[in-house]
Every structure is written in structure tokens, then in C-alpha cells.
Amino acid sequence: MAARAKTRALMARGVLGKGAKTSRGLPVGSIVKCTDNTGARALRVIQVMGYKGRLRRAPSATIGEMIVVSVRKGTPDMRKKIFQAVVVRQRKPYRRVDGTWIQFEDNAAVIITPEGEMRGSEIRGPVAKEAAERWPRIASASSIIV
């Protein structure tokens, strides 16, 4: 019951539901680039929020999903701290509903607060349409939506 209420609260803050199924390209342990201006440069994926898995299968994330990350490279006040982030780009190709295949040249995420607000004020580089549709605050801060 508490999980359902939390989901409803996130939707009220501007986080929309899950869209179509996409290929999962970021397993736990992956290093992703931080594409906002919070001071972090490299993030390691620790966990995927809302992941329900199978025995001995590593959790993996895809575009638009919330993940838990630790900062590997960045400013001294950001390093070795744990944050929540949203995946905005992935290198693994994934198929859209219209039949096109999309692939980015790097894996990137944006650090957010537990309430769903962005910690930074700008996003460098393109953002996937799936992430922008699910997280309107990220869509408003991004300059290019692909």
C-alpha cells in the first residue's frame, strides 16, 4: 500500500508512468557519464529503482528509469556520495514503437532528488524522448530531445 501511495505522489509531481518496453543496457556496476552541472562527472550504477528480478540475474536499467548511483569522479564534495539519477542516454540500441532503432554514443544520467527534482540546472547533450516524456522536469531543462 505504501509503494502505491509513493508512486501516486511521484506522478503528482510530474513523473509519468512507464512507457513501452526497451532494451536494458545498463547493468549494476556500469559507469555512466553525468550530463548535468552538479559537479559529478562519472557515476556508478548501484541499483535500479523498482526492479523486480530473478535469482542470479543482475538488475539493469534502461532509458528513463530511476537508478541509485555513487559518484566516482567529480568535485570533492560530490565524490563517494550516493544519489538517485535518471538515465537519459544509453549505448545499447533500443526499438521505438514506430519501428526505428535508437542508439547514443555514450551512457549518461542526470542526478535528481528523491522527490523527482533535478539537482542541476542544465543538461549537456541530447536527451532521449522516452526520458523526456516520463520526466517533464528533465525535458524542460534539456536543450536537445532526440
Secondary structure, 3 states (H helix, E strand, C coil): CHHHHHHHHHHHCCCCCCCCCCCCCEECCCEEEECECCCEEEEEEEEECCCCCCCCCCCEECCCCEEEEEEEEECCCCCCCEEEEEEEECCCCEECCCCCEECCCCCEEEEECCCCCECCCCEEEEECHHHHHHCHHHHHHEEEEC
